[in-house]
Every structure is written in C-alpha cells, then in structure tokens.
Amino acid sequence: MPDIYLGNKNLKSAGVPIEFTQEQVLEYVKVARDPQYFVNEYVKIVSVDEGLIPFGTWDFQNEMLDVFEANRFSLCKLPRQVGKTTTVGAYLLWKILFTDQYSIAVLANKRSQAIEILGRIQLMYEHLPKWMQQGILEWNKGSIKLENGSEIIASSTSSSAIRGTSQNLIYLDEFAFVPNNIQEEFFTSVFPTISSGKSSKVIITSTPNGMNMFYKLWVDSEENRNDYERVEIHWSDVPGRDEEWREETIRATSEEQFRQEFESFAGSTYINTIQHGRITAEEYWKIAKQNQETKI
C-alpha cells in the first residue's frame, strides 16, 4: 500500500502507520483540545499578496472559533473581505481531524461556491504535517472522507441537498443571498431534523442582504426567540481598516456599495416605499410587524 494518496505527496493514505515522537504526542493532544491553537500554529492559507502563509487569526476570528465550539447554533453577521469563510473552514477542518465519525455539510447559494469553500479546506489539509493528518478514503471536489469516519460534503443550499443524510454540523455560507423561497423551504423541511439532535451544530455566516430569513433569525436572536449565539463584526475591527481605508474604498466603488458590503443591515437593506420614502430595514421591519402586511 502506498504511503501517499493517489500520488499526492501532501496526503497520507488510509492505514499508513505513523510513529510519533514524544513531542508530537504532546502537541497532538494540545491541538486536539484547542481550535485556536490549531488554527494559529498549523493552518496555512493563500494570501493574494504573499502566497501561502500561516493563518494568523485576528481577535474577532478567535472569537468566532470560540463561539462555534461553545454553542450549537451560531449566527454571524459580517462585512465582506474579513476572512469569515476561511475562519469557518479552519474550524471545520479541526472538527473532522479530531472528532471521529463526524459529518459536516458545507452549503452555499450555488454548489460551485460550496466546492470553492471545500477547496480552501483541502488546501489547509494538504499543508498539515503528516503526523497530524488522518488517512484519506475519499478526496474530490465535492467531498472529503477520512479514515476516522469523518467527512465533509459540499452542496448548494436546498431542501433536498442533505435530505436522508445524518449531519453533525451544517455550515450555511452567505445565507442572506440564498433565494427567499429556498431559505424558507430549507428551514421548514431540513432544519428541524438537524436541530433535533443533542449535539448537532448549525453555523450561519452572511453579509446582510435585506429582509429575509437571515434577518429574521438575527432579530429573533436579539429578542430571545431562538437559541442562536450572535457574532457581529464591523469593518473597523479588521486591522488596517480605518477612516482613510473607508474613504479610499468609497472612491473606488460608491457609498451605496460600501454600505451594502461593509455596513450592517445598510446599503442594500434600504427599502423604498411609496408611503414611507427611503427607510432602513430595521424601520421597515417594525412597520411590517405593526401592520402585519409582510410575511418573512
């Protein structure tokens, strides 16, 4: 049996014995207990400017990792370009490496987006030391299966995407951009089964995109009508992003686009109505609830 998987020198085949040094044993125990330590010490990502580099998380990304591990239901409202998907991907990698028989579904608006996320996870995996890897049973653009029985699949967000499967964790990426009817179908037909377990997890991340299920989940969480733990990140939480950066970004795009992509529940969430003129989503939500004219 070859030591590497299908000729990929960065992947270990299933059933290949590894001799651990005493130092590696201690290190393995440490990374298995602490996702922050694992991500900061061993995960590598691709930077547009620098190529392959250590992840090196920011404070709010460490907060995200802590929230994911401590809670069953996590809801993250974040601007563009803050590394949210990469942070979640690193956490998912940690889960399948150090938890046996753990199944994860990565779901996005389009299957191609989910496959791209899985590709990031695969790149992280390939640059782990061999002694930390599980042997590979399956490795393709749509799935990973490890010899410890854990796996990740990538698919589009739909009511049929994972029906009939048993998932320990579902990750919904950019959920606010999934069509409203699909959001509702998913939560009606799939979510009850997933959430019925005692330890299953749901992680939802998105940039806001108007009045939809993501917005409703956020408001319900604020008003203690669901069990989601919220994480809200502002663009200024990212090191190096200050007022000068904001002004440069607006000059390169537009103020409306900046609000849409970097401000929470602004930009695209402004709604024009004949009666009320130009109002924010929060104001519209209150009016809709008062008049009972809008179904979310």
N, C-alpha and C positions, 0 to 999 in steps of 0.2 A: 504493500500500500504506500503510495507517495505521501511525503510529509506535507506537501502543499496542495491546495485545492485547485483542480483543473488548470494547472500550470501557472497559477497566480502566486508568485513568491511571497506576497504580502498576506496570504490567507493560509491558515492551518487546516488540514483535513481532519475529519472526524476520526476518533480512535487513535490519534497520534499521542503517545505518552510524552509528558513534559517533566523533566527533572528540575525541581525548584531549589534554589538556594535558600538558606535560612532568611536572608534579607528579602527575597522575593515573597516568601510565605508571609512574612510580617506586612509587607507592602500590599499584598493581595487582600489580606484581612482589612487593612486600612481603607483601601479604595472601595471595597465591597460595602463598607459601613457609611461612607460619606460621599454623596454625589458631587458636592462642591470640590472636594479634594481630587476626586477622579477627573472631573472636567478641567480643572486648572492645571493639574500635573501631567495629564496624559492625552487629552483630546487636542487634535490639530484641525485647523480649518484653513480654507483658502481665502486669502485677502486679495482684493483687486490690485492693490499697490505692491504687496510684498510677497505674494505667492503663498506657499504652505507655511503656516505659523502656529505656535501654541495658541489655544483659545484665549486664555487670559480674561476671565469674565469681569464685567463691571459690577458695581454693588447691586444694581437693580436686577441683574441677571442672576446673581446669587440669591436674591430674594425670591425670584421666580422658582429656582430649584428647590428652595426650602418649602415654598407653598405647595408645589407639586407633590413633594414627598409627604407632607404633613396632612394633606387634605384629599378627600375623594373627588371633589368637584372644584375645578379651578377655572376662573374666568378672567382673561387678561385683555385689557383694553390698551392698545399701544399704537404709537405712530409708526410710520414707515421707517425702514432702514435702522432699526435698533437691535437687530440680531435676535428677534423673538423666535423665529423658526429654527435657527441654529441652536439656540438655548434649549428649546424643547427637544430637538433631535439628539442633543448630547445626553439629556435626561433619559430619553427612550433607550439609547444605547446602553446606558448604565443599568437600566432595568432588565434588559434581556441578557446582559452579561452575567449579572449576579443574582438573578432570580430564576429558578428552574420552572419549566412548564408555564411560561408567561407569554401570553398572546397579546399583541398590540395591532391596532388598525390605525393607519395614517390616512385621513380622509381630507380631501380638498375640493374646491369648486369643480375642478377638472382633474381627471386622472393623471394627466401629464404633470400637473402641479404636485400631486402626491408622489409621483415617481421621482420628481426632482428632489423632494424632501428626503425620500428614501436614499437617493444617490448621495446626499450630504452625509447621511448616517453611515453609508457604506464606506465613504472616503475616510471618515473618522475611524471606522473599524480597521481599515487596512493599515493605518499608521499606529496601531497599538502594538506593544511588544507581544511576541508570540506567546510568552508565558501567561499573558493576561487574556488571551483570546480563547473562546470556545471553538471547537472544531466546526467546520461548515458542512451542513447537509444540503442546503439549497441556497443559491445566490444568483439572483437575476434582477432585472429592472423593476419587477413588481413584488418581490418578496425576499426575505432572509429567513432561513431556518437553521438553528444551531443545535449542536449535539446535546445540549442540556434540555432540549424540548421547547425552548423559547423561540418566538418568531415575530416578525413584523410583516404586515401586508400593506400595500398601497392601493388606494382606490378613490373614485370620486365619491362625494357625499350624496348618498341617495338612500331611499328606504330599502332597496334591495342589495346594497353594497355588501353588507355583512350579515344579512338575514340567514339564520340557520347555523351561524358560527358562534363560538364561545370566545369572547374577548375580555381580557382582564383590564385593558386600557384602550380608550378611544381618544385619538387626537383629532380635533376639528380645526383645520387651519383656515384663516381668513373667512370665518363662518359668516360674517355680515355680508359677504359678497356672493354667497350661495343664493340662488333664486328663492324668493319667499315661500313659494309653494313646496319646494324641496325641503327647506328648513322645517316647515310645519309637518310634512309627511315623515321626515326623519324622527322628529321628536314624538310623533304620535305612534309610529309603528316599531321603531327600533330602540329608542332611548329607554322605555320602561323595562325592557328585558335586560339591558346592560346595567341599569342602575339598581336592579333588584338584588344584585349580589352584595355581600357584606364588605368586600374589599376592592371591588372594581373601581376604576378611576375614569373620569372624563376631564380632558384638558381642552379648553376652547381659547383660541387666540384670534384677535382680529383688530384691524383698523376700523373704526366706526364707519358705517355706510347707511345712515338714515334710519327710518322707522321699520324695524323688522324683529325677528326672534332674538337676535343678539342684543338689541337694545332692550327688549322686554326682559330678557334674563338678567341684564345688568340692573335695571330698575327694580325688578323683583328681589334681587340680592340686596340692594340698598335698603329695601323696605322689609327685609327678613321674611320674604315669601318663598325663598328657596335656600338651598344649602351651599351655594357657590361661594368660594372664597375669592374675593376680587383682588386683582393686581392692576394698578393703573400707573402708567409711565408717561411722563411728559417729555417732549423733545429735549428740553434743557437738562434732563437727567443724564444725557449722554455726554461724556467728557468731550470738550472741544466745541460743543454746540452752545453758542452764546447769542447775544443780540446781533452781533456782526454776521454770524453764520445765518441767522434768520433773514436778515436784510439781503444778503447775497443770494440766498435760495429764492426769495420772493422776486428779486430782479431777474433771476434765470428762468422763473416759471411765471407765477402770478400769485397775488394774495389769496384769491379764491382757491387755487390749487394747494397752496400751503396750508390753509385752514382744513381742506379736505384730507390731506395726507399726514399732517403733523399735529393738528389740534384735536382734542377730544370732543366728539359729537358737535363738530362745526363743519364749515365748508359745505360738503355735500349734504349735510343734515339740515341745512337751511331749507325751509319749505315756503313756497309762495302760495298764498291762499287769497281768494277774492275778498273775503271778509276781514282777514287779519293782517294782510300785507306780508312782509318778509319777517318770519319769526324763526326762532330756534326750535330744534327738535324737542327740547325739554318743555318749552311753552306749548308746542303743538300737542305733545303727549297729554298735558294737563287739560287742554281744551277738549281733546278727543275723549278723555275719560269723563269729563263733566257732561258732555253732550251725548256720550255713548253712540257716536256715529262712526267710529273707526274700529275695525277688528284687526288686532295684531296677530 
